[in-house]
Amino acid sequence: MKTIGVLGGMSAASTQLYYAELCRLTRARLGGLHSPQLLIRSLDFAEIEVLQMRGDWEAAGEILNQEAKNLAQGGADFIILATNTMHKLADQMMAGIEIPLLHIADATASAISAAGLRRPGLMATAFTMEQDFYTDRLKQAGLTPVLPNDVDRAETHRIIYEELCKDITTKESEAAYIAIAARLADAGADSLILGCTEVGLLLNEGNVSIPVFDTTRIHCAAALDQAMAA
């Protein structure tokens, strides 16, 4: 099995989900005491969040680039970035690095297309919903993303940063997310991307009326496929 380099900590909650899911999938596929070959670098999200809020993406990209180099030098065969939002910096992060990045939006778009769906709703951070680094990637794959309205985008973002990134889940926020997902379906979405790795803490196939594509699960499955490929 190839070694998966996981660059995480953005937030720590999502990285825990990645580790658990990669272990679960490996056991399911190989049985016994098998577990994945991983290198994990978990950053202090508080420092990254300050740079996000300042709009200093250049500095954040420099940090990710150095950490990606550390993963490559440590023996990773390829890298996964355990966050949707920070894929904004994917090109800067991988500058000068010879091993590949498995891009979360590409894996997600592939899963949606394979299901014969074309108009995914997107619930994510404001950065991911409102900037083009993610939605353009979906469009290049032939999809037409459907975004929440201004108020719903703000509430989706607030819950992520004030609650989910801190491992806080409430019935009130779950109800708010369910309602936002329903409005996306009413607006013509034929599926829903849980486009922040923590959104799956509140939404799933059981409380959303349209097919759900959890980026964490999709990314982990694609990573394991790549790790186990000949």
N, C-alpha and C positions, 0 to 999 in steps of 0.2 A: 504494500500500500504506500502511495506517495504521501509525503508529509504536507499537511495543509497549514499554511501560515495564517493565523487569525489576528487581524488588527482590530482591537475592540476597546471597550471602556467608554463608548460614546452612544449610549450610556452603559454603565455596568450591568443594568438590568437586561439589556439586550444581549450582552455577551454571555451572561448566564444562560439565557435561552438558547443561544447558539451551541454552547458546550453540551447542554442537556440533549438537544436535538441531534447533534452529531453522534453522541454516544448511543442514543436510542436507535437511530437509523443503522449504525454499525452492528449493534446487537441483533437487530431484526434481520439484517442481511446475512450476517456471518455466524450468528449464534454463539453459544458458549461464553467464554470470557473475553471475547474480542472487544476492542475499543479502538477509536481512530488515532492515527499518528498526527499529533497537533503541536504546533508552536503558537503560543498565545502571548500577545503583547497587549496589555490592558492599560490604557492611558487614564489620566485624571480628567474626567469630563468637565469639572469646574473650570479648568484652565482653557479647554477648548471652547466652552460655552461663552466665556468672556470674549474670545476672539470672534466668535460668531456674531455676538451682539454688537461688537465694534465694527463689523464688516471687514475685519482684517483677515481675509481668507488667504492672503499670501503667506502670512506667518503660520497659519494653521496648516497650509500645504507643506511648508518647510518641515514642520514637525512630523507630519504623516510620511513625507518622503524619507526622512531619517529613520523612522521606525520601520518602514517597509524595507529599507536597506538592511536593517538589523535582522529582520525575519529572513531575508534572502541569505545573508551571511551565516545565519544560524542553521541553515539547511532546509528551509521550506522549498518545496517544489513549485508551488504557486500560492497566491495570496487571495484571501477573501477579506473584505472590509465589512465588519459587522455593524453596519449602519447604512441607512439609505441616504440621509442628508449629506454625509461627508463624501459621497460619490461625486459631488460637485467638484471635488479636487482630485478626481481619479487620475487625470493626465499628469498633473504636477506631482502627485504622490508616486507615480510609477516612473518618473524621469530617471534615466540612468540605471534602471533595474532590468535585468535580463529575464527573470521569471515572470510568468503572466499573472494578470489580475482576472479573476472570475467576477464579472460585473453583475451586480444584483438586478439591475433593470433588464439586462439581456436575458438572464435566467427567468425572470418573471414574465417578460413578453413572450418568450418561447412557450412557457406553460399555458398562458392565456390563448395564444394562437393554436396550440395543439388541441385545446378544448373547443375550438371553433367559435370563439368569442372575439368581439372586435371593439366594444365600447366600455372599457373598464372605468368605474369610478375610482377616484384616488383620494385616500385619506392619509395624511402625512403631516410633517412639519410644514410651516408656511414656506420655508426655503424650497422644499421639494415640490410643493404644489404650485408655487407662484413663479419660480425660476425655470428656465428651459433645459437645464442640464439633465433632468430626469424625463420630463414629458417629451422632449425631442427624441430621446432614445426610444420611447414607446412608439412615437409616430414613425420613426424610421423602420420599425418592425411591422408597420401596417396597422397600428392600433389608433383609435381616437379616444384619448382620455377625457373623462367627464369630471369636472372639478366642483367642489362645494361652492356655495355662494360666499360672499365676503364674510358674513357673520359666522357661518358654519366653519369656514377656514380658520378664523380667529379662535373659535372655541376648540376646534380640533388641536390646534397648536398649543393653546394654553394648557389643556389637559395633559398633553404629552410632557411638557416641560415642568409643570407644577406638580404633577402627580405620577404619571407612569414611569418617568425616568428615576423617580424615587421609590419605585415599587409600591406606590399607593394606588389602590383601586377602590372605587366607590360605586354604589348602586346608582347614584345620581349621574355620574359620568358615563356609566354603562348605558343608561337610558338616553343620555344626550347623544352618544355615539350611534346607538341603534336608530334614533330619529334622523340623524344626519345621513346614515346609510340608506334609510328609506327614501329620503328626499332625492338622493342621487339616483336611486332606482326609478323614481317618478320622473326624473329629468332625462331618462333614456339609457342609463347605465345598464349593461347586461351582465355585469360582474363587478366585484369590488377588490381593489388592491389595498391590502393593509400595508401602506407604503412607508410606515415607520416601524421599525422592528419591535417596538413596544405596543403597537395598536392591538396586536393579538391578545394582549392581556384583558381586553374588554370585548372584542368582537371575534366571532367564529361562525362556522357553518350553521350553528344552532340558533343564532339570534339575528341572522341577516337573510333576507328573502332571495337574494341572488347569489350565484356562485362566488365563493370567497377565495382569494389568492393571498396567502400569508407569505410575505417575502422572506421571512426568517426560515420557514420550513422549505420553501422552494430553493433558496440559496444553499441551505445545508444539503439538500438532496442532490443538487447539481454539483456541489463540492465533493460529495462522496463519490458520485459517478466519475468525476475527473480523477479523484485519488485512486480509484480502483481500476481505471482504464489501463489496458496494456500499453 
